[in-house]
């Protein structure tokens, strides 16, 4: 008897970016991402051309726009940065934006991520919220099961899988650090098992660094400038203009680095000098930014920085989902 291959997809809605698995074909996993900016849709909006990279979704009767086509410079203040993010319509709009771009209408297992500090309080609610039928961009998408995992675990597993580290993984002692947009998450594990009391989140992620740059820009230009999404885009692309003129953001780097130090110190307070840690892995969109400060507080380790860091978490969730599904099918058999 032929059995259908389970459909597994993954979404990681972060404060900075929304990452998702768009398709899986012949073993090739295609991950995409867009900034976690949400705009309330307006029926009065006029576009010269159809914008295919802006996705319109409806949550509780309200239409929202998400997607890579939104302009960080003009619409980047639409982010939500607080611990109750997953309880907002904006959060669901970002999930729906990701689902709208997937190549399936039925998902057997959806893997999602949460900051470490929210795993205990929000995991069940999130899994219940996403399970079931959803009307997304004119389609009915059915999700049979949802499993939420701590965000750093996804990035670590992807890093291990792509660097031939899976052998011996079960006995290794690891410090996983995931500097996200709002929080820096850290997780101490033996293999993939979390060591209780050695993990946490600190609200000095990449946004703290960007806010510090915004303050320095405000001083230099004698304005009240606060669009951190525009600054984030400028750092990624190397192009940042104010009043139509280029601004060199690199001159603000050293001072802004001090803004993320409370998060770095929180990690140091948890693991000390890391004498019992075998491996330290940095993943996530802010990995490169945090590498130097982390290396300074843990000088005896080689800090490993995951490649493809923005989508690393969601790629890792996909691996976890495949493994979890295979185990369930084996038990049933």
C-alpha positions in Angstrom: 0.0 0.0 0.0 1.4 3.4 -1.0 1.5 5.9 1.8 1.7 9.7 1.2 4.9 11.4 2.1 4.2 13.7 5.1 4.2 17.4 4.1 6.5 19.3 6.6 7.0 23.1 6.5 8.6 25.5 8.9 8.1 29.2 9.9 10.2 31.4 12.1 8.4 34.7 12.8 11.1 36.9 14.4 11.0 40.5 15.5 13.3 41.3 12.7 12.5 38.9 9.9 10.0 36.2 9.0 11.6 33.1 7.6 9.8 30.2 6.0 10.2 27.1 3.9 8.6 27.9 0.6 8.9 24.5 -1.0 10.6 21.1 -0.8 11.3 19.4 -4.1 13.5 16.3 -4.7 15.1 16.9 -1.3 16.0 20.5 -2.1 14.7 22.8 0.7 13.9 26.4 -0.5 13.9 29.0 2.4 12.8 32.6 1.9 12.5 35.6 4.3 11.1 39.1 4.5 11.2 41.8 7.1 8.7 41.5 9.9 6.9 44.8 8.9 3.1 44.8 8.8 1.1 47.5 7.1 -2.6 47.9 7.4 -4.0 47.6 3.9 -6.0 50.5 2.5 -8.6 50.2 -0.3 -7.6 53.7 -1.4 -4.0 52.7 -2.2 -3.0 53.2 -5.9 -0.1 51.4 -7.4 1.4 52.2 -10.8 2.2 48.4 -11.2 1.1 45.3 -9.4 3.5 44.6 -6.6 4.0 40.8 -6.5 6.3 40.9 -3.5 3.6 42.5 -1.2 1.2 39.9 0.2 -2.3 40.9 1.4 -3.7 38.7 4.1 -6.7 39.0 6.4 -6.7 38.5 10.2 -10.0 38.8 12.1 -11.6 40.8 9.3 -8.7 43.3 8.9 -6.5 43.3 5.8 -2.8 43.6 6.3 0.2 43.8 3.9 3.4 42.0 4.5 6.3 40.9 2.3 9.7 42.0 0.9 8.1 44.7 -1.2 7.3 46.9 1.8 9.8 49.8 2.1 11.9 49.8 5.3 12.6 53.5 5.0 9.0 54.6 4.8 7.1 51.7 6.4 9.7 50.3 8.8 8.2 51.7 11.9 5.4 49.2 11.6 7.3 46.6 13.7 6.2 45.4 17.1 8.9 44.9 19.7 7.5 43.4 23.0 7.1 40.0 24.7 3.4 39.7 23.8 4.1 39.9 20.1 2.6 36.5 19.4 -0.8 37.6 20.8 -1.1 40.4 18.2 -2.8 40.4 14.8 0.5 41.5 13.3 2.1 38.3 14.4 -0.6 36.2 12.7 -0.4 38.4 9.6 3.3 37.5 9.3 2.5 33.8 9.6 -0.2 34.1 7.0 2.2 36.0 4.7 4.6 33.0 5.0 1.8 30.5 4.5 0.5 32.3 1.4 3.8 31.8 -0.4 4.1 28.0 0.3 3.4 25.5 -2.4 0.9 23.4 -0.5 -2.6 23.7 0.9 -2.2 20.9 3.5 0.6 20.6 6.0 1.0 17.5 8.1 3.5 19.1 10.5 4.4 22.8 10.9 7.5 23.6 12.9 7.7 27.0 14.5 10.1 28.8 16.8 9.9 30.9 20.0 12.4 32.9 22.0 13.8 30.8 24.8 12.0 32.8 27.6 8.6 32.3 26.0 8.8 28.5 25.5 7.1 27.7 28.8 4.4 30.4 28.7 3.6 30.6 25.0 4.4 27.3 23.4 1.0 25.6 23.9 -1.0 28.7 22.9 1.1 29.1 19.7 0.7 25.5 18.7 -3.1 25.6 19.3 -3.4 29.0 17.4 -1.7 27.7 14.3 -3.3 24.2 14.1 -6.4 23.8 12.0 -7.9 25.5 9.0 -6.9 29.0 7.9 -8.2 31.2 5.1 -5.1 32.7 3.6 -5.1 34.9 0.5 -8.1 33.1 -1.1 -6.9 29.6 -0.2 -7.9 27.2 2.6 -4.7 25.9 4.3 -5.1 23.0 6.7 -2.4 22.4 9.3 -2.7 19.1 11.1 0.0 19.4 13.8 2.2 22.2 15.1 5.4 21.8 17.1 7.2 24.8 18.6 10.9 24.7 19.5 13.4 27.2 21.0 14.8 29.4 18.3 18.5 28.8 18.8 18.0 25.0 18.5 17.1 25.4 14.9 20.1 27.4 13.9 22.4 25.1 15.8 21.1 21.9 14.2 21.4 23.4 10.7 25.0 24.5 11.5 25.8 21.0 12.8 24.2 19.3 9.8 26.1 21.5 7.3 29.5 21.2 9.0 29.6 17.4 9.6 29.1 17.8 13.3 26.2 15.4 13.8 28.5 12.5 14.8 29.1 12.8 18.5 26.5 15.6 18.8 24.6 13.7 21.5 27.4 14.0 24.1 28.7 17.5 23.2 28.1 20.4 25.6 27.1 23.5 23.6 26.3 27.1 24.1 24.0 28.3 21.4 23.6 32.1 21.0 20.9 33.5 18.7 21.1 37.4 18.5 17.7 38.3 17.1 16.2 41.7 16.4 14.6 42.3 19.9 16.2 39.6 22.1 19.5 37.8 22.3 18.6 34.1 23.1 21.1 31.7 24.6 20.7 28.0 25.2 23.1 25.6 26.9 22.6 22.0 25.7 23.9 18.5 26.0 23.4 17.4 22.5 20.0 18.8 21.6 18.7 18.6 25.2 18.4 21.9 27.0 20.2 22.1 30.4 17.7 23.7 32.7 18.7 26.9 34.4 21.4 27.7 31.9 19.3 29.4 29.2 17.4 32.7 28.7 16.7 35.8 26.7 17.8 39.3 27.1 16.1 42.3 25.4 19.3 43.8 23.9 19.2 42.2 20.5 20.1 43.9 17.2 17.4 46.6 17.7 19.3 48.0 20.7 22.4 48.5 18.5 20.2 50.1 15.8 18.5 52.4 18.3 21.9 53.6 19.5 22.8 54.5 15.9 19.5 56.3 15.6 20.3 58.4 18.6 23.7 59.3 17.2 22.1 60.2 13.9 19.6 62.4 15.7 22.4 64.3 17.4 24.4 64.8 14.2 21.4 65.9 12.2 19.6 67.7 15.0 16.4 65.7 14.3 14.4 63.0 16.1 15.3 60.0 14.0 14.0 56.6 15.0 13.5 54.4 11.9 15.6 51.5 12.9 14.3 49.4 10.0 15.8 51.9 7.5 19.2 51.8 9.4 19.0 48.0 9.4 18.5 48.0 5.6 21.4 50.5 5.2 23.8 48.3 7.1 22.8 45.3 5.0 23.0 47.1 1.6 25.7 49.6 2.3 23.4 52.4 1.1 21.8 54.8 3.6 20.5 58.2 2.6 19.0 61.1 4.6 17.6 64.1 2.7 18.8 62.4 -0.4 22.4 62.4 0.7 24.6 59.4 1.7 25.4 58.8 5.4 28.3 56.7 6.5 26.8 54.4 9.2 30.2 52.7 10.1 31.3 55.7 12.1 28.6 54.9 14.7 29.5 51.2 15.1 31.9 51.4 18.0 29.6 53.4 20.2 26.5 51.5 19.3 28.3 48.2 20.2 28.1 49.2 23.8 24.3 49.0 23.6 24.3 45.2 23.2 26.8 44.6 26.0 24.1 43.9 28.7 22.9 40.9 26.6 26.5 39.7 26.3 27.1 40.1 30.0 23.9 38.1 30.8 25.4 35.2 28.8 28.7 35.5 30.7 26.9 35.6 34.1 25.2 32.3 33.1 28.2 30.3 31.7 31.2 32.0 33.4 34.3 31.4 31.4 32.8 28.4 29.7 35.3 25.9 31.0 32.8 23.0 30.6 31.4 24.1 27.2 32.8 22.2 24.2 31.3 24.4 21.5 29.9 27.9 21.1 27.8 28.5 18.1 26.4 31.9 17.0 23.3 31.8 14.7 20.7 34.3 13.6 20.6 37.5 11.7 22.8 39.3 14.3 25.5 36.6 14.5 28.2 38.6 12.8 27.5 41.7 15.0 27.8 39.8 18.3 30.8 37.7 17.4 33.5 40.1 18.5 31.9 41.0 21.9 31.2 37.3 22.6 34.8 36.4 21.7 36.0 39.0 24.1 34.1 37.5 27.1 34.9 33.9 26.2 38.5 34.2 24.8 39.4 30.6 25.3 36.9 29.3 22.7 36.7 29.4 19.0 33.3 31.0 18.3 31.6 29.3 15.4 29.4 31.6 13.3 26.7 29.8 11.2 26.5 30.5 7.5 23.2 31.6 5.9 22.5 32.9 9.4 19.2 34.7 8.6 17.4 31.5 7.5 19.5 29.0 9.7 16.7 28.6 12.3 14.0 27.8 9.9 16.3 25.3 8.0 17.0 23.7 11.3 13.3 23.4 12.2 12.8 21.6 8.9 15.5 19.1 9.9 13.9 18.7 13.3 10.5 18.2 11.7 11.8 15.5 9.4 13.4 13.7 12.3 10.3 14.0 14.5 8.0 12.8 11.7 10.2 9.8 10.9 10.1 8.8 14.6 6.3 9.1 14.8 5.9 7.0 11.6 8.3 4.4 12.9 6.3 4.1 16.2 3.0 3.7 14.3 4.5 1.1 12.1 
